[in-house]
Amino acid sequence: MNRRSSILRSGLAVFLLICLAPLVRAWEREPSSVFAERRAKLIAAVGAPIVLFGYTGHEESNPSYVFMQEENFYYLTGHNEEGAALLLLPESAAQKGWSGPREILYLPPRNLAEEKWNGPRLGPDDPGIKEKTGFAAVESFTKLHEALANISRDFPEIYTELPGPHDDGYPHAAYWSNWIKGAAPHATLKDVSSAVDTLRAIKSPGELALIIKAIEPSIDAHLAAMKMMHPGLYEYQVAAKMVEIHAEDGCETEAYAPIVGSGPNSTVLHYNKLDRKIEDGDIVVLDVAGQYSDYAADITRTLPANGKFTPRQREIYEIVLGAQNAALAALKPGMTILGESSTSLQKIAMDYINSHGKDKEGRTLGRYYIHILSHHIGLDVHDPSGPPRSLEPGMVITIEPGIYIPEENIGVRIEDDVLITPTGYKLLTARLPRSPDEIEKIMADGKAARERQRP
């Protein structure tokens, strides 16, 4: 599930984002030179013309829709407005008669009547547009059709984003690849996504800084949830407080629809109805994190609703924590997320779970660990990383084992964000406690503070 569809599935999240929209701070953007370097790497890797399209702003009809740029387009341009396109040409273009620039950002002409409703936008003829965008050549979108027709006479292949298996309900790539075919009917279209995804796997220092700016308010929100948690609250009340903290700390939206699952809902991985009253004796899974300047955090903690884990809840919790610690102990460059070899983090976590604890029938617990251990994070909470490869320095991933036993109403997931370093890893979410004793202490302090405030 991508971030956009996840957010729109949660009516609560949408409502809160509307209410808190005035709190959003100025957007932070990496320097234009960083985006230019990415484009240079991509065109060198592909060696053929590349054309990419940003979102139009009409991808959703929901009145609460807030524009977020297509991720690959933003990664290469830093442009966060509607209706733009990007054209890149290889060095060989000049040898084939191309006399124009090798990088062109295409912008739609300004619509002053529409800007009265939506605010000013950048236009191709604006003074200082090259400095504002970081492109030496900025042209009107209306010129792109002719440019592609000319390019296709000399280049039999044009790279763009082609439709994938998850595009049925969101046909951005399908629409624009068909548009290119109309402009350049004799060209063969190739998919550029894998090449971009490979670049996106290694985060720049600026990207890491923005991810951390998403992580820090997400940690604050989890700490607040620990302090406020008690039986009698509704799941949506906990989520509302966490979303409020994200917005107050500068997040423009949620990284995904908030998950607060109590009791039986703790065993549903992507639960987001948030309509159950939390009961005494429940265990509660909180998978909630913010997004800052388009970069996502992803954090999960599991709490006892009344502040004390039952013996069985603590047993399952400590097994999940042990599996996470086992994976972290092995985490370094050269390890893999999946697989059955000794380098597989998934196997390390699964082996730990299968060798600790039993279900009520005396069976090992691996059958209740039903998702993978890790994924990349960045511009998307499930960031792409290109073809499968070993972990490398600069990658940012999650480590999130879990056990979900529906017949016991016990679901436990612990999720943290880590940076792969040359010698190991850095735990980016280290400020948020993971041990059951620390969690119980924070919850006890929160209960004492609530009692002091009572009249």
C-alpha positions as CSV (number, residue, x, y, z in Angstrom):
1,M,0.0,0.0,0.0
2,N,1.5,3.4,-1.0
3,R,1.4,6.4,1.3
4,R,-1.3,8.3,-0.7
5,S,-3.8,5.5,-0.7
6,S,-3.1,4.6,2.9
7,I,-3.8,8.2,4.1
8,L,-7.0,8.5,2.1
9,R,-8.3,5.2,3.6
10,S,-8.5,6.8,7.0
11,G,-11.3,9.3,7.4
12,L,-9.9,10.3,10.7
13,A,-6.5,11.2,9.3
14,V,-8.0,13.2,6.5
15,F,-10.2,15.2,8.9
16,L,-7.3,15.9,11.3
17,L,-5.1,17.0,8.4
18,I,-7.8,19.5,7.3
19,C,-8.2,20.9,10.8
20,L,-4.4,21.2,11.4
21,A,-3.4,22.5,7.9
22,P,-2.8,26.1,9.1
23,L,0.0,24.9,11.3
24,V,2.2,23.6,8.5
25,R,5.6,25.4,8.3
26,A,7.6,26.4,5.3
27,W,8.7,23.5,3.0
28,E,12.4,22.5,3.3
29,R,14.2,21.6,0.1
30,E,17.7,20.3,-0.7
31,P,20.0,22.6,-2.7
32,S,19.4,22.6,-6.5
33,S,22.9,21.2,-7.0
34,V,21.8,17.9,-5.3
35,F,19.0,17.4,-7.7
36,A,21.3,18.2,-10.6
37,E,23.7,15.6,-9.5
38,R,21.0,13.0,-9.3
39,R,19.9,13.8,-12.9
40,A,23.5,13.5,-14.1
41,K,23.8,10.1,-12.5
42,L,20.5,8.9,-14.0
43,I,21.2,10.0,-17.6
44,A,24.7,8.5,-17.4
45,A,23.3,5.2,-16.2
46,V,20.5,5.1,-18.9
47,G,22.3,6.7,-21.9
48,A,19.0,7.5,-23.7
49,P,16.4,10.3,-23.5
50,I,14.3,10.3,-20.4
51,V,11.0,12.1,-19.9
52,L,9.1,12.2,-16.6
53,F,5.9,13.8,-15.5
54,G,4.9,15.3,-12.2
55,Y,1.4,15.0,-10.8
56,T,-1.3,17.3,-12.2
57,G,-3.1,18.0,-9.0
58,H,-6.2,16.2,-10.2
59,E,-5.2,12.7,-9.1
60,E,-7.8,12.7,-6.4
61,S,-11.3,14.2,-6.3
62,N,-11.6,14.1,-2.5
63,P,-12.0,17.7,-1.3
64,S,-9.4,17.1,1.4
65,Y,-6.8,16.2,-1.1
66,V,-3.5,18.1,-0.6
67,F,-1.0,18.1,-3.5
68,M,2.1,15.9,-3.0
69,Q,4.5,15.5,-5.9
70,E,5.1,12.3,-7.7
71,E,8.1,10.9,-5.8
72,N,10.6,10.1,-8.6
73,F,9.8,13.5,-10.2
74,Y,10.5,15.3,-6.9
75,Y,13.6,13.3,-6.3
76,L,15.1,14.5,-9.6
77,T,13.8,18.1,-9.7
78,G,12.8,19.3,-6.2
79,H,9.8,20.9,-7.9
80,N,6.6,20.6,-5.9
81,E,4.0,22.2,-8.1
82,E,1.4,20.7,-10.4
83,G,1.6,19.9,-14.1
84,A,5.4,19.9,-14.8
85,A,7.5,17.6,-16.9
86,L,11.3,16.8,-17.1
87,L,13.3,16.0,-20.2
88,L,16.9,14.6,-20.0
89,L,19.1,13.8,-23.0
90,P,22.4,11.9,-23.0
91,E,25.8,13.4,-24.2
92,S,25.3,11.6,-27.5
93,A,22.3,13.9,-28.4
94,A,24.6,16.6,-29.8
95,Q,26.2,14.1,-32.1
96,K,22.8,13.2,-33.5
97,G,21.9,16.8,-34.2
98,W,20.2,17.9,-31.0
99,S,21.1,21.6,-30.5
100,G,19.1,22.4,-27.5
101,P,19.8,22.0,-23.7
102,R,20.2,18.5,-22.3
103,E,18.0,19.2,-19.3
104,I,14.7,21.0,-19.6
105,L,12.0,21.6,-17.0
106,Y,8.6,22.1,-18.6
107,L,6.1,24.1,-16.6
108,P,2.4,24.9,-17.4
109,P,1.6,28.5,-18.3
110,R,0.4,30.4,-15.3
111,N,-3.4,30.6,-14.9
112,L,-4.0,33.9,-13.0
113,A,-7.7,33.2,-12.5
114,E,-7.0,29.8,-10.9
115,E,-4.2,31.3,-8.8
116,K,-6.9,33.5,-7.1
117,W,-8.2,30.3,-5.6
118,N,-5.0,28.2,-5.1
119,G,-2.2,30.8,-4.7
120,P,0.6,31.7,-7.0
121,R,2.5,29.1,-9.1
122,L,5.8,29.2,-10.9
123,G,5.5,29.8,-14.7
124,P,8.0,29.2,-17.5
125,D,8.3,32.9,-18.2
126,D,8.6,34.2,-14.6
127,P,11.6,36.5,-13.9
128,G,14.4,34.5,-12.2
129,I,12.7,31.1,-13.0
130,K,16.0,29.4,-13.7
131,E,17.4,30.4,-10.3
132,K,14.2,29.4,-8.5
133,T,14.1,25.9,-10.1
134,G,17.8,25.2,-10.6
135,F,17.4,24.5,-14.3
136,A,19.3,26.4,-17.0
137,A,16.4,25.7,-19.4
138,V,12.7,26.2,-18.4
139,E,10.1,26.0,-21.1
140,S,6.3,25.9,-21.5
141,F,4.8,22.4,-21.3
142,T,3.2,23.1,-24.7
143,K,6.6,22.6,-26.3
144,L,7.2,19.1,-25.0
145,H,5.1,17.3,-27.6
146,E,7.2,18.7,-30.5
147,A,10.5,18.1,-28.6
148,L,9.6,14.4,-28.2
149,A,8.7,14.1,-31.9
150,N,12.1,15.5,-32.9
151,I,14.0,13.4,-30.4
152,S,12.3,10.2,-31.6
153,R,13.8,10.7,-35.1
154,D,17.3,10.1,-33.7
155,F,16.6,7.9,-30.7
156,P,14.7,4.7,-31.1
157,E,14.1,4.4,-27.3
158,I,12.7,6.8,-24.8
159,Y,12.7,6.1,-21.1
160,T,9.8,7.0,-18.8
161,E,7.7,5.5,-16.0
162,L,5.7,2.6,-17.4
163,P,2.6,1.1,-15.7
164,G,3.3,-1.4,-12.9
165,P,1.2,-4.0,-11.1
166,H,-0.2,-1.5,-8.6
167,D,-1.3,1.2,-11.1
168,D,-4.8,0.0,-11.7
169,G,-6.5,2.6,-9.5
170,Y,-4.0,5.4,-10.0
171,P,-3.0,5.4,-13.7
172,H,-0.4,8.2,-13.8
173,A,2.2,6.1,-15.6
174,A,-0.3,4.6,-18.0
175,Y,-1.7,8.0,-19.0
176,W,1.6,9.7,-19.6
177,S,3.2,6.7,-21.4
178,N,0.3,6.8,-23.8
179,W,0.8,10.5,-24.2
180,I,4.4,9.9,-25.2
181,K,3.4,7.3,-27.7
182,G,1.1,9.9,-29.3
183,A,4.0,12.4,-29.5
184,A,6.6,9.9,-30.6
185,P,4.7,6.9,-32.1
186,H,7.8,5.3,-33.6
187,A,9.8,5.2,-30.4
188,T,10.0,2.2,-28.1
189,L,9.3,3.1,-24.5
190,K,11.5,1.7,-21.8
191,D,10.9,1.8,-18.0
192,V,13.2,4.1,-16.1
193,S,11.8,3.2,-12.7
194,S,14.4,0.7,-11.7
195,A,17.3,3.1,-12.4
196,V,15.7,5.8,-10.3
197,D,14.8,3.4,-7.5
198,T,18.5,2.3,-7.4
199,L,19.6,5.9,-6.8
200,R,16.9,6.5,-4.2
201,A,18.1,3.6,-2.0
202,I,21.2,5.6,-0.9
203,K,20.1,8.7,1.0
204,S,22.0,12.0,0.7
205,P,22.9,13.9,3.8
206,G,20.0,16.3,3.1
207,E,17.6,13.4,2.8
208,L,18.8,11.9,6.1
209,A,18.3,15.3,7.8
210,L,14.7,15.5,6.6
211,I,14.0,11.9,7.6
212,I,15.3,12.7,11.1
213,K,13.0,15.8,11.1
214,A,10.1,13.4,10.5
215,I,11.3,10.9,13.1
216,E,11.7,13.4,16.0
217,P,8.1,14.6,16.2
218,S,7.0,11.0,15.7
219,I,9.0,10.0,18.8
220,D,7.4,12.9,20.7
221,A,4.0,11.7,19.6
222,H,4.7,8.1,20.8
223,L,5.9,9.4,24.2
224,A,2.7,11.4,24.5
225,A,0.6,8.3,23.7
226,M,2.4,6.3,26.4
227,K,1.7,9.0,28.9
228,M,-2.0,9.4,28.0
229,M,-2.9,5.7,27.4
230,H,-5.5,4.2,29.7
231,P,-8.7,2.1,29.4
232,G,-11.7,4.0,28.4
233,L,-10.1,6.0,25.7
234,Y,-11.1,5.4,22.1
235,E,-8.4,4.5,19.6
236,Y,-9.1,7.6,17.6
237,Q,-8.4,9.8,20.6
238,V,-4.9,8.4,20.8
239,A,-4.4,8.9,17.1
240,A,-5.7,12.4,17.3
241,K,-3.2,13.4,19.9
242,M,-0.3,11.9,18.0
243,V,-1.3,13.6,14.7
244,E,-1.7,16.9,16.6
245,I,1.9,16.7,17.8
246,H,3.2,15.9,14.3
247,A,1.5,19.0,13.0
248,E,2.6,21.2,15.9
249,D,6.2,20.1,15.2
250,G,6.1,20.9,11.5
251,C,5.0,17.8,9.7
252,E,2.8,18.6,6.7
253,T,0.9,15.3,6.9
254,E,1.0,11.7,8.1
255,A,3.4,9.3,6.5
256,Y,0.5,6.8,6.4
257,A,-2.9,6.3,7.9
258,P,-2.5,6.1,11.7
259,I,-2.8,2.6,13.2
260,V,-4.0,2.3,16.8
261,G,-5.2,-1.2,17.3
262,S,-6.4,-2.4,20.7
263,G,-7.3,-5.9,21.8
264,P,-8.4,-7.9,18.8
265,N,-7.4,-5.0,16.5
266,S,-3.8,-5.4,17.6
267,T,-3.6,-8.4,15.4
268,V,-4.7,-6.6,12.2
269,L,-1.6,-5.3,10.5
270,H,-3.0,-2.2,8.7
271,Y,-6.0,-1.6,11.0
272,N,-7.2,2.0,10.7
273,K,-10.9,2.2,11.6
274,L,-9.9,3.5,15.1
275,D,-13.4,3.2,16.5
276,R,-13.0,0.8,19.4
277,K,-13.0,1.8,23.1
278,I,-9.7,0.6,24.7
279,E,-10.5,-1.9,27.5
280,D,-8.7,-2.9,30.6
281,G,-6.3,-5.7,29.9
282,D,-5.9,-4.8,26.2
283,I,-2.6,-4.6,24.4
284,V,-2.4,-1.7,21.9
285,V,-0.3,-1.5,18.8
286,L,0.5,2.1,17.7
287,D,2.0,2.4,14.2
288,V,2.0,6.1,13.7
289,A,4.5,8.5,12.2
290,G,4.7,11.9,10.5
291,Q,6.0,13.2,7.2
292,Y,8.3,16.2,7.0
293,S,9.0,18.0,3.6
294,D,7.9,14.8,1.8
295,Y,10.1,12.4,3.9
296,A,8.6,9.7,6.0
297,A,9.2,8.2,9.4
298,D,7.8,4.8,10.4
299,I,7.6,3.8,14.1
300,T,5.6,1.3,16.0
301,R,5.3,0.6,19.7
302,T,3.1,-1.8,21.6
303,L,1.6,-0.8,25.0
304,P,-0.4,-2.4,27.7
305,A,-3.7,-0.3,28.0
306,N,-3.6,-0.2,31.8
307,G,0.1,0.4,32.1
308,K,1.1,-3.2,33.0
309,F,1.8,-6.1,30.6
310,T,0.1,-9.3,31.6
311,P,2.6,-12.2,32.0
312,R,1.6,-13.6,28.5
313,Q,1.7,-10.1,26.9
314,R,5.2,-9.5,28.4
315,E,6.3,-12.9,27.2
316,I,5.3,-12.2,23.6
317,Y,6.6,-8.7,23.8
318,E,10.0,-9.8,24.9
319,I,10.2,-12.4,22.2
320,V,9.5,-9.7,19.6
321,L,12.1,-7.4,21.2
322,G,14.6,-10.3,21.3
323,A,14.0,-10.9,17.6
324,Q,14.5,-7.2,16.9
325,N,17.7,-7.1,18.9
326,A,19.0,-10.2,17.2
327,A,18.5,-8.5,13.8
328,L,20.1,-5.3,15.0
329,A,23.1,-7.2,16.3
330,A,23.7,-8.6,12.8
331,L,22.9,-5.3,10.9
332,K,25.8,-4.0,8.8
333,P,26.6,-3.6,5.1
334,G,26.5,-6.8,3.2
335,M,23.5,-8.2,5.0
336,T,20.2,-8.8,3.1
337,I,16.6,-8.1,4.2
338,L,15.2,-11.4,2.7
339,G,16.5,-14.8,1.9
340,E,17.4,-18.0,3.7
341,S,21.2,-17.5,3.9
342,S,23.1,-16.6,7.0
343,T,23.1,-12.9,5.8
344,S,19.3,-12.7,5.9
345,L,17.9,-10.4,8.6
346,Q,14.5,-11.9,8.0
347,K,15.8,-15.4,8.7
348,I,17.6,-14.2,11.9
349,A,14.4,-12.7,13.3
350,M,12.3,-15.7,12.3
351,D,14.8,-18.2,13.8
352,Y,14.7,-16.3,17.1
353,I,10.9,-16.2,17.2
354,N,10.7,-19.9,16.3
355,S,13.1,-20.8,19.1
356,H,11.4,-18.8,21.8
357,G,7.9,-19.4,23.1
358,K,4.9,-21.5,22.0
359,D,1.2,-20.9,21.2
360,K,-1.6,-22.5,23.2
361,E,-1.3,-25.7,21.1
362,G,2.4,-26.0,21.8
363,R,3.5,-24.9,18.3
364,T,6.3,-22.5,17.5
365,L,5.4,-18.8,17.0
366,G,6.9,-18.3,13.6
367,R,3.4,-18.9,12.0
368,Y,2.3,-15.7,13.7
369,Y,5.1,-13.6,12.2
370,I,3.3,-12.8,8.9
371,H,5.3,-9.9,7.3
372,I,8.8,-9.1,6.4
373,L,11.2,-7.6,8.8
374,S,12.3,-4.5,7.0
375,H,11.7,-2.0,4.2
376,H,13.4,1.2,3.0
377,I,12.0,4.6,4.0
378,G,12.4,8.0,2.4
379,L,10.1,9.9,0.1
380,D,7.7,7.0,0.6
381,V,7.2,5.1,3.8
382,H,7.9,1.9,1.7
383,D,10.6,3.5,-0.4
384,P,11.8,1.7,-3.5
385,S,15.4,0.5,-3.7
386,G,15.8,-1.0,-7.2
387,P,16.7,-4.6,-7.9
388,P,17.4,-6.8,-4.8
389,R,20.9,-6.2,-3.4
390,S,22.8,-6.3,-0.1
391,L,22.5,-3.4,2.4
392,E,24.9,-0.5,1.8
393,P,26.0,2.5,3.8
394,G,23.5,5.4,3.4
395,M,20.4,3.2,3.2
396,V,17.7,3.9,5.7
397,I,15.5,1.0,6.7
398,T,13.1,-0.2,9.3
399,I,13.5,-3.2,11.6
400,E,10.1,-4.4,12.6
401,P,9.4,-8.0,13.8
402,G,5.9,-8.8,15.0
403,I,3.8,-11.6,16.4
404,Y,0.0,-11.6,15.9
405,I,-2.1,-14.3,17.7
406,P,-5.8,-13.6,17.0
407,E,-7.1,-16.4,19.3
408,E,-5.3,-14.6,22.2
409,N,-6.1,-11.0,21.1
410,I,-2.4,-10.3,21.3
411,G,-0.5,-8.5,18.6
412,V,2.9,-7.1,19.2
413,R,5.1,-5.1,16.8
414,I,8.2,-3.1,17.5
415,E,9.5,-0.9,14.7
416,D,12.5,1.3,14.5
417,D,14.3,3.3,11.8
418,V,18.0,2.7,11.2
419,L,20.7,4.2,9.0
420,I,23.2,1.7,7.6
421,T,26.8,3.0,8.3
422,P,30.1,1.7,6.9
423,T,30.7,-0.4,10.0
424,G,27.1,-1.2,11.2
425,Y,24.1,1.0,11.8
426,K,22.8,4.0,13.7
427,L,19.5,3.6,15.5
428,L,17.7,6.8,14.5
429,T,14.8,6.2,16.9
430,A,17.0,5.4,19.9
431,R,15.3,8.2,22.0
432,L,12.0,6.2,22.1
433,P,12.3,3.4,24.7
434,R,11.7,-0.2,23.6
435,S,12.0,-2.3,26.8
436,P,8.8,-3.2,28.6
437,D,10.1,-1.9,31.9
438,E,10.8,1.5,30.5
439,I,7.4,1.6,28.8
440,E,5.6,0.7,32.0
441,K,7.6,3.5,33.9
442,I,6.6,6.1,31.3
443,M,3.0,5.0,31.5
444,A,3.1,5.1,35.3
445,D,4.5,8.6,35.3
446,G,1.7,9.6,32.9
447,K,-0.9,8.1,35.2
448,A,0.5,10.0,38.2
449,A,0.5,13.2,36.2
450,R,-3.2,12.7,35.3
451,E,-4.1,12.0,38.9
452,R,-2.4,15.2,40.1
453,Q,-4.4,17.2,37.6
454,R,-7.8,15.9,38.8
455,P,-9.8,18.4,40.9
